[in-house]
Amino acid sequence: MLLAVAVGNTNIHLGVFAGTGDHAVLVRDWRIHTDPYLTADELELLIRGLLGPDLEQVTAVAALSTVPSLLRELRGMVDKYFGGGPHVLLEPGVRTGLPLLVDNPKEVGTDRVANAVGVSGNFPGVPSIVVAFGTATVVDAVSAKGEFLGGAIAPGVNLAIDALSEHTVTVRRVEMRAPRSVLGKNTVEALQSGIVYGFAGQVDGLVDRIRDEVDGFGGDDVRVVGTGYLAPLMVDECETITDHHSFLNLDGLRRVYERVKAR
């Protein structure tokens, strides 16, 4: 089995795949809180605790990290506990088969690259827009040819909540869920409305602009795919999102691994 590990700023998403290509199946996946001070040994202990006896069936690892301090530890963990290989650590310079049509390809986050590879593999020959709801809300465009065209990055839902509660006296953190109505009848519902519907409107506005301004994205065949750990909260509130893929980054890592291995 292939172990896929995506280390984000807020969560670490792990999953194990059985099979390859069109026959690949995500057997299990987990999300754990990101601790930027984790060591290679602690990472392995966490993974071992989650996988249990299934860990012995892991024959390869595909991983990425958007946290620089954990990238080093992730590499050390793979080398120390999963030696042999073949393994793929997605970082600048890895040949993913995804053309990055931006000013500086090395600046594109590996999480965005994995999502783009995943969406182009799931919807081949179709222009796609990836909306990743995480620490940041990221909206990226991938052409029908499978080219990464660029995107937009905005503060994420939780960042907005933290900023609001930190810089105001009477506003507190609230449970993130859609309220009864867009017009909140109390402070909690007013906050929920502003955050949930406000961010949904932001996403819809960015998607509409991409469809209006970018060649090839004006047709009815465009797929708008929501992903990320906050996607279950936001997808149904966004009018422009057509699909929800809960493990797009892991699927992208799997596809990168298979492409690198095939060379």
Secondary structure, DSSP 8 states (H G I E B T S, - for coil): -EEEEEE-SSEEEEEEEES-GGG-EEEEEEEEE--TT--HHHHHHHHHHHHGGGGGG--EEEEEESSHHHHHHHHHHHHHHSTT--EEE--TT---S--B-SS-GGGS-HHHHHHHHHHHHHSTTS-EEEEEESSEEEEEEE-TTS-EEEEEEEE-HHHHHHHHHHS-SS------S--SSSS-SSHHHHHHHHHHHHHHHHHHHHHHHHHHHSTT-SSTT-EEEEESTTHHHHGGG-SS--EE-TTHHHHHHHHHHHHHHH-
